[in-house]
């Protein structure tokens, strides 16, 4: 997924994606941090 696509998503969507990917502590990350964790 491209950076521009991730930026267009709402934080709750990014959080769901991060949890699905097994990123620990995702609920404590800011939007920008979530985006880079998903990349």
CHARMM internal coordinates of N, CA and C (Angstrom, degrees):
IC EDIT
DIST 1 N 1 CA 1.4466
DIST 1 CA 1 C 1.5306
ANGL 1 N 1 CA 1 C 108.46
DIST 1 C 2 N 1.3061
ANGL 1 CA 1 C 2 N 116.14
DIHE 1 N 1 CA 1 C 2 N 142.57
DIST 2 N 2 CA 1.4612
ANGL 1 C 2 N 2 CA 121.31
DIHE 1 CA 1 C 2 N 2 CA -177.64
DIST 2 CA 2 C 1.5253
ANGL 2 N 2 CA 2 C 111.42
DIHE 1 C 2 N 2 CA 2 C -86.79
DIST 2 C 3 N 1.3089
ANGL 2 CA 2 C 3 N 115.28
DIHE 2 N 2 CA 2 C 3 N 156.14
DIST 3 N 3 CA 1.4550
ANGL 2 C 3 N 3 CA 122.29
DIHE 2 CA 2 C 3 N 3 CA -179.86
DIST 3 CA 3 C 1.5214
ANGL 3 N 3 CA 3 C 111.42
DIHE 2 C 3 N 3 CA 3 C -55.85
DIST 3 C 4 N 1.3165
ANGL 3 CA 3 C 4 N 117.51
DIHE 3 N 3 CA 3 C 4 N -44.42
DIST 4 N 4 CA 1.4682
ANGL 3 C 4 N 4 CA 120.80
DIHE 3 CA 3 C 4 N 4 CA -178.24
DIST 4 CA 4 C 1.5278
ANGL 4 N 4 CA 4 C 111.45
DIHE 3 C 4 N 4 CA 4 C -63.54
DIST 4 C 5 N 1.3320
ANGL 4 CA 4 C 5 N 117.08
DIHE 4 N 4 CA 4 C 5 N -33.89
DIST 5 N 5 CA 1.4667
ANGL 4 C 5 N 5 CA 120.42
DIHE 4 CA 4 C 5 N 5 CA 177.90
DIST 5 CA 5 C 1.5261
ANGL 5 N 5 CA 5 C 110.76
DIHE 4 C 5 N 5 CA 5 C -68.32
DIST 5 C 6 N 1.3214
ANGL 5 CA 5 C 6 N 116.06
DIHE 5 N 5 CA 5 C 6 N -41.01
DIST 6 N 6 CA 1.4607
ANGL 5 C 6 N 6 CA 119.80
DIHE 5 CA 5 C 6 N 6 CA 179.69
DIST 6 CA 6 C 1.5235
ANGL 6 N 6 CA 6 C 111.31
DIHE 5 C 6 N 6 CA 6 C -67.37
DIST 6 C 7 N 1.3228
ANGL 6 CA 6 C 7 N 117.25
DIHE 6 N 6 CA 6 C 7 N -39.02
DIST 7 N 7 CA 1.4637
ANGL 6 C 7 N 7 CA 120.83
DIHE 6 CA 6 C 7 N 7 CA 179.80
DIST 7 CA 7 C 1.5248
ANGL 7 N 7 CA 7 C 111.83
DIHE 6 C 7 N 7 CA 7 C -62.16
DIST 7 C 8 N 1.3245
ANGL 7 CA 7 C 8 N 117.21
DIHE 7 N 7 CA 7 C 8 N -28.89
DIST 8 N 8 CA 1.4600
ANGL 7 C 8 N 8 CA 121.64
DIHE 7 CA 7 C 8 N 8 CA -178.16
DIST 8 CA 8 C 1.5302
ANGL 8 N 8 CA 8 C 112.37
DIHE 7 C 8 N 8 CA 8 C -75.58
DIST 8 C 9 N 1.3322
ANGL 8 CA 8 C 9 N 117.12
DIHE 8 N 8 CA 8 C 9 N -18.24
DIST 9 N 9 CA 1.4671
ANGL 8 C 9 N 9 CA 120.99
DIHE 8 CA 8 C 9 N 9 CA -178.29
DIST 9 CA 9 C 1.5216
ANGL 9 N 9 CA 9 C 111.21
DIHE 8 C 9 N 9 CA 9 C -78.11
DIST 9 C 10 N 1.3342
ANGL 9 CA 9 C 10 N 115.23
DIHE 9 N 9 CA 9 C 10 N 152.08
DIST 10 N 10 CA 1.4588
ANGL 9 C 10 N 10 CA 122.02
DIHE 9 CA 9 C 10 N 10 CA 174.38
DIST 10 CA 10 C 1.5288
ANGL 10 N 10 CA 10 C 108.53
DIHE 9 C 10 N 10 CA 10 C -75.25
DIST 10 C 11 N 1.3208
ANGL 10 CA 10 C 11 N 116.71
DIHE 10 N 10 CA 10 C 11 N 154.64
DIST 11 N 11 CA 1.4603
ANGL 10 C 11 N 11 CA 121.72
DIHE 10 CA 10 C 11 N 11 CA -177.88
DIST 11 CA 11 C 1.5308
ANGL 11 N 11 CA 11 C 111.34
DIHE 10 C 11 N 11 CA 11 C -56.72
DIST 11 C 12 N 1.3220
ANGL 11 CA 11 C 12 N 117.70
DIHE 11 N 11 CA 11 C 12 N -40.30
DIST 12 N 12 CA 1.4654
ANGL 11 C 12 N 12 CA 119.73
DIHE 11 CA 11 C 12 N 12 CA -178.87
DIST 12 CA 12 C 1.5243
ANGL 12 N 12 CA 12 C 111.61
DIHE 11 C 12 N 12 CA 12 C -63.37
DIST 12 C 13 N 1.3241
ANGL 12 CA 12 C 13 N 116.99
DIHE 12 N 12 CA 12 C 13 N -35.37
DIST 13 N 13 CA 1.4634
ANGL 12 C 13 N 13 CA 120.97
DIHE 12 CA 12 C 13 N 13 CA 177.09
DIST 13 CA 13 C 1.5216
ANGL 13 N 13 CA 13 C 110.17
DIHE 12 C 13 N 13 CA 13 C -67.71
DIST 13 C 14 N 1.3137
ANGL 13 CA 13 C 14 N 116.60
DIHE 13 N 13 CA 13 C 14 N -43.36
DIST 14 N 14 CA 1.4659
ANGL 13 C 14 N 14 CA 120.85
DIHE 13 CA 13 C 14 N 14 CA 178.02
DIST 14 CA 14 C 1.5284
ANGL 14 N 14 CA 14 C 110.78
DIHE 13 C 14 N 14 CA 14 C -62.37
DIST 14 C 15 N 1.3235
ANGL 14 CA 14 C 15 N 115.80
DIHE 14 N 14 CA 14 C 15 N -38.65
DIST 15 N 15 CA 1.4570
ANGL 14 C 15 N 15 CA 120.50
DIHE 14 CA 14 C 15 N 15 CA 179.11
DIST 15 CA 15 C 1.5249
ANGL 15 N 15 CA 15 C 110.82
DIHE 14 C 15 N 15 CA 15 C -64.34
DIST 15 C 16 N 1.3201
ANGL 15 CA 15 C 16 N 117.00
DIHE 15 N 15 CA 15 C 16 N -42.87
DIST 16 N 16 CA 1.4682
ANGL 15 C 16 N 16 CA 121.11
DIHE 15 CA 15 C 16 N 16 CA 176.44
DIST 16 CA 16 C 1.5247
ANGL 16 N 16 CA 16 C 110.94
DIHE 15 C 16 N 16 CA 16 C -61.12
DIST 16 C 17 N 1.3194
ANGL 16 CA 16 C 17 N 116.42
DIHE 16 N 16 CA 16 C 17 N -42.26
DIST 17 N 17 CA 1.4655
ANGL 16 C 17 N 17 CA 120.99
DIHE 16 CA 16 C 17 N 17 CA 179.27
DIST 17 CA 17 C 1.5287
ANGL 17 N 17 CA 17 C 110.82
DIHE 16 C 17 N 17 CA 17 C -64.26
DIST 17 C 18 N 1.3259
ANGL 17 CA 17 C 18 N 116.23
DIHE 17 N 17 CA 17 C 18 N -41.69
DIST 18 N 18 CA 1.4612
ANGL 17 C 18 N 18 CA 120.77
DIHE 17 CA 17 C 18 N 18 CA -179.48
DIST 18 CA 18 C 1.5255
ANGL 18 N 18 CA 18 C 110.79
DIHE 17 C 18 N 18 CA 18 C -65.46
DIST 18 C 19 N 1.3152
ANGL 18 CA 18 C 19 N 116.46
DIHE 18 N 18 CA 18 C 19 N -42.03
DIST 19 N 19 CA 1.4610
ANGL 18 C 19 N 19 CA 119.86
DIHE 18 CA 18 C 19 N 19 CA 178.25
DIST 19 CA 19 C 1.5201
ANGL 19 N 19 CA 19 C 110.89
DIHE 18 C 19 N 19 CA 19 C -64.59
DIST 19 C 20 N 1.3155
ANGL 19 CA 19 C 20 N 117.42
DIHE 19 N 19 CA 19 C 20 N -38.70
DIST 20 N 20 CA 1.4663
ANGL 19 C 20 N 20 CA 121.67
DIHE 19 CA 19 C 20 N 20 CA 178.46
DIST 20 CA 20 C 1.5288
ANGL 20 N 20 CA 20 C 110.98
DIHE 19 C 20 N 20 CA 20 C -65.43
DIST 20 C 21 N 1.3309
ANGL 20 CA 20 C 21 N 116.56
DIHE 20 N 20 CA 20 C 21 N -31.55
DIST 21 N 21 CA 1.4679
ANGL 20 C 21 N 21 CA 121.13
DIHE 20 CA 20 C 21 N 21 CA 179.43
DIST 21 CA 21 C 1.5300
ANGL 21 N 21 CA 21 C 112.38
DIHE 20 C 21 N 21 CA 21 C -84.20
DIST 21 C 22 N 1.3305
ANGL 21 CA 21 C 22 N 116.36
DIHE 21 N 21 CA 21 C 22 N -3.69
DIST 22 N 22 CA 1.4595
ANGL 21 C 22 N 22 CA 120.00
DIHE 21 CA 21 C 22 N 22 CA 178.11
DIST 22 CA 22 C 1.5132
ANGL 22 N 22 CA 22 C 114.59
DIHE 21 C 22 N 22 CA 22 C 79.24
DIST 22 C 23 N 1.3177
ANGL 22 CA 22 C 23 N 117.43
DIHE 22 N 22 CA 22 C 23 N 24.45
DIST 23 N 23 CA 1.4676
ANGL 22 C 23 N 23 CA 121.07
DIHE 22 CA 22 C 23 N 23 CA 178.18
DIST 23 CA 23 C 1.5297
ANGL 23 N 23 CA 23 C 108.18
DIHE 22 C 23 N 23 CA 23 C -77.76
DIST 23 C 24 N 1.3311
ANGL 23 CA 23 C 24 N 115.81
DIHE 23 N 23 CA 23 C 24 N 115.63
DIST 24 N 24 CA 1.4604
ANGL 23 C 24 N 24 CA 120.36
DIHE 23 CA 23 C 24 N 24 CA -176.88
DIST 24 CA 24 C 1.5243
ANGL 24 N 24 CA 24 C 111.22
DIHE 23 C 24 N 24 CA 24 C -74.37
DIST 24 C 25 N 1.3189
ANGL 24 CA 24 C 25 N 115.69
DIHE 24 N 24 CA 24 C 25 N 142.31
DIST 25 N 25 CA 1.4533
ANGL 24 C 25 N 25 CA 121.35
DIHE 24 CA 24 C 25 N 25 CA 178.19
DIST 25 CA 25 C 1.5139
ANGL 25 N 25 CA 25 C 113.92
DIHE 24 C 25 N 25 CA 25 C 71.03
DIST 25 C 26 N 1.3155
ANGL 25 CA 25 C 26 N 117.18
DIHE 25 N 25 CA 25 C 26 N 21.10
DIST 26 N 26 CA 1.4640
ANGL 25 C 26 N 26 CA 121.10
DIHE 25 CA 25 C 26 N 26 CA -177.00
DIST 26 CA 26 C 1.5269
ANGL 26 N 26 CA 26 C 111.83
DIHE 25 C 26 N 26 CA 26 C -60.99
DIST 26 C 27 N 1.3274
ANGL 26 CA 26 C 27 N 116.57
DIHE 26 N 26 CA 26 C 27 N -31.96
DIST 27 N 27 CA 1.4645
ANGL 26 C 27 N 27 CA 119.33
DIHE 26 CA 26 C 27 N 27 CA -178.14
DIST 27 CA 27 C 1.5236
ANGL 27 N 27 CA 27 C 112.80
DIHE 26 C 27 N 27 CA 27 C -68.91
DIST 27 C 28 N 1.3326
ANGL 27 CA 27 C 28 N 117.49
DIHE 27 N 27 CA 27 C 28 N -11.48
DIST 28 N 28 CA 1.4673
ANGL 27 C 28 N 28 CA 120.75
DIHE 27 CA 27 C 28 N 28 CA 178.42
DIST 28 CA 28 C 1.5192
ANGL 28 N 28 CA 28 C 112.86
DIHE 27 C 28 N 28 CA 28 C -99.80
DIST 28 C 29 N 1.3266
ANGL 28 CA 28 C 29 N 117.30
DIHE 28 N 28 CA 28 C 29 N -1.05
DIST 29 N 29 CA 1.4602
ANGL 28 C 29 N 29 CA 120.72
DIHE 28 CA 28 C 29 N 29 CA -177.04
DIST 29 CA 29 C 1.5261
ANGL 29 N 29 CA 29 C 111.59
DIHE 28 C 29 N 29 CA 29 C -90.74
DIST 29 C 30 N 1.3227
ANGL 29 CA 29 C 30 N 115.34
DIHE 29 N 29 CA 29 C 30 N 148.13
DIST 30 N 30 CA 1.4597
ANGL 29 C 30 N 30 CA 120.71
DIHE 29 CA 29 C 30 N 30 CA 173.08
DIST 30 CA 30 C 1.5204
ANGL 30 N 30 CA 30 C 108.88
DIHE 29 C 30 N 30 CA 30 C -78.15
DIST 30 C 31 N 1.3236
ANGL 30 CA 30 C 31 N 116.86
DIHE 30 N 30 CA 30 C 31 N 167.64
DIST 31 N 31 CA 1.4637
ANGL 30 C 31 N 31 CA 120.94
DIHE 30 CA 30 C 31 N 31 CA -176.75
DIST 31 CA 31 C 1.5270
ANGL 31 N 31 CA 31 C 111.25
DIHE 30 C 31 N 31 CA 31 C -55.23
DIST 31 C 32 N 1.3092
ANGL 31 CA 31 C 32 N 117.18
DIHE 31 N 31 CA 31 C 32 N -47.82
DIST 32 N 32 CA 1.4643
ANGL 31 C 32 N 32 CA 121.27
DIHE 31 CA 31 C 32 N 32 CA -178.94
DIST 32 CA 32 C 1.5288
ANGL 32 N 32 CA 32 C 110.97
DIHE 31 C 32 N 32 CA 32 C -59.95
DIST 32 C 33 N 1.3183
ANGL 32 CA 32 C 33 N 116.31
DIHE 32 N 32 CA 32 C 33 N -41.13
DIST 33 N 33 CA 1.4617
ANGL 32 C 33 N 33 CA 120.73
DIHE 32 CA 32 C 33 N 33 CA 179.44
DIST 33 CA 33 C 1.5237
ANGL 33 N 33 CA 33 C 111.13
DIHE 32 C 33 N 33 CA 33 C -67.52
DIST 33 C 34 N 1.3282
ANGL 33 CA 33 C 34 N 116.78
DIHE 33 N 33 CA 33 C 34 N -38.40
DIST 34 N 34 CA 1.4664
ANGL 33 C 34 N 34 CA 120.74
DIHE 33 CA 33 C 34 N 34 CA 176.64
DIST 34 CA 34 C 1.5233
ANGL 34 N 34 CA 34 C 110.80
DIHE 33 C 34 N 34 CA 34 C -61.38
DIST 34 C 35 N 1.3220
ANGL 34 CA 34 C 35 N 115.58
DIHE 34 N 34 CA 34 C 35 N -43.93
DIST 35 N 35 CA 1.4656
ANGL 34 C 35 N 35 CA 120.37
DIHE 34 CA 34 C 35 N 35 CA -178.95
DIST 35 CA 35 C 1.5259
ANGL 35 N 35 CA 35 C 110.36
DIHE 34 C 35 N 35 CA 35 C -58.83
DIST 35 C 36 N 1.3245
ANGL 35 CA 35 C 36 N 117.38
DIHE 35 N 35 CA 35 C 36 N -47.49
DIST 36 N 36 CA 1.4589
ANGL 35 C 36 N 36 CA 119.61
DIHE 35 CA 35 C 36 N 36 CA -177.72
DIST 36 CA 36 C 1.5208
ANGL 36 N 36 CA 36 C 112.50
DIHE 35 C 36 N 36 CA 36 C -73.04
DIST 36 C 37 N 1.3339
ANGL 36 CA 36 C 37 N 117.44
DIHE 36 N 36 CA 36 C 37 N -27.70
DIST 37 N 37 CA 1.4649
ANGL 36 C 37 N 37 CA 119.92
DIHE 36 CA 36 C 37 N 37 CA 174.49
DIST 37 CA 37 C 1.5270
ANGL 37 N 37 CA 37 C 110.23
DIHE 36 C 37 N 37 CA 37 C -67.64
DIST 37 C 38 N 1.3219
ANGL 37 CA 37 C 38 N 116.60
DIHE 37 N 37 CA 37 C 38 N -34.54
DIST 38 N 38 CA 1.4646
ANGL 37 C 38 N 38 CA 121.07
DIHE 37 CA 37 C 38 N 38 CA -179.82
DIST 38 CA 38 C 1.5263
ANGL 38 N 38 CA 38 C 112.28
DIHE 37 C 38 N 38 CA 38 C -75.92
DIST 38 C 39 N 1.3214
ANGL 38 CA 38 C 39 N 116.92
DIHE 38 N 38 CA 38 C 39 N -25.74
DIST 39 N 39 CA 1.4601
ANGL 38 C 39 N 39 CA 119.51
DIHE 38 CA 38 C 39 N 39 CA 179.17
DIST 39 CA 39 C 1.5063
ANGL 39 N 39 CA 39 C 109.13
DIHE 38 C 39 N 39 CA 39 C -73.06
END
COOR INIT
IC SEED 1 N 1 CA 1 C
IC BUILD
